[in-house]
Amino acid sequence: MKITLAVIGKTETGYVRQGIDEYVKRLQHYIQFDIRYIGDVKGTRNMSEAQQKSAEGKALLAALETSDHVVLLDEHGTERTSMDYSQWLQRRMSSGSKRVVFVVGGPYGFSQEVYDRANEKISLSKMTFPHELVRLVFVEQLYRAFTILRHEPYHHE
């Protein structure tokens, strides 16, 4: 199985990018993982929120394959503990999915078309985070899940 994190726009904040790079490097020991950066929509100053979500949604959907299991990182998604998340990940890997794609939306969230395409939604927290920070938290939690599955001394309960 391969895991992809699809995000709108580049990660520009240096310390966030550095943290993401560190966890991506660590993840390579466990699974094929990559981040798919989808370009920012141009001309957003002249767009409504709905138009921007729609344009971003089209770009996100174009990056997906029909066989992908799509998981939106969404504030209204299912919340899990790190232990529960690692068990969910184990079930996903055992299910035969070729690729699981986790998606971080743009500043206004997802278009209805993206919600319709998603297989499920996961929430990292009830709190709101900057989208760049969500990327870092997600890759750390993915790394943590693999260390839990391998009984490695990273996660403490």
Phi, psi and omega in degrees: 000150176240144177242133178236140171252114179260127184225152176272122176081164180282160171269111188260337181285122188304309183293329177291314179300318179298316178296316178300313180303320180297313181288326175298318178299316179295322182295333183300339178284345186247323189199160172287121182221139173212162175249128179256109179272122179256127186304146175299147176288135180275150175072030184292340179298331182262012182247149170282169176302316181297319179295320179294316178299321180295314179296316177296320179300317178299318179294318178297313181297327179293337181275354184263151172257155184298331182275355182294142169266114189257125181238116178275135171273102193223138182300340180262008181280180179289130175268140179225152168285168178298322178295314179298320179297319179296322178292320176299317180297319178299316178297320178298316181293327180280346185283347180091008177298135178286316182214134172251127181245117174267139187234129171254124182280185178278192185297337181253007179095211188250150173285163179299326179296323178290317176302319181295327181281334186295144174273330178194171180231140176234138175254133176279338181185161172282345178281160177261133180239154170299146185300326177295321180291327175302321179300314180294314179299318180298311183294327176294316180293326176295315176300314180301318180300318180292324178291326176295313181298329180266005180057040179268152188279060177251313183269136178238132177238000000 
